[in-house]
Amino acid sequence: MIRFAVPLLALALASSAQSMPYAPLQQPNELVVPVRQGCGLGRQLVDGVCVRNSSLRAAVRRCNARGMRLVNGRCEPRAQKAAAPGTTRPATQPPAGASVPQR
């Protein structure tokens, strides 16, 4: 009985080894792109430096109190709102033949 089982076991191992694929069965998923998490939980990257969120919120409050905004860790003046086109009045000029009063 052992003489019958040994060749059968050897045949089973040899055939299963030959049937193994060369490539892995599950291909890597390319939908997710791994990125570096710069600072971790509770921190933000500002000008290449990791800063605590609480200190960044304090800086925003400080800038808002001055009427400014926080840009890359610095207080900068707020941009002036642009006037809508056609709302500004052109400067009035006297007609071409009119005389200009002398002082």
Secondary structure, DSSP 8 states (H G I E B T S, - for coil): -HHHHHHHHHHHHHHHHHTS-SS-SS----SS------S-TTEEEETTEEEEHHHHHHHHHHHHHTTEEEETTEEEE-------TT-S-------TT------
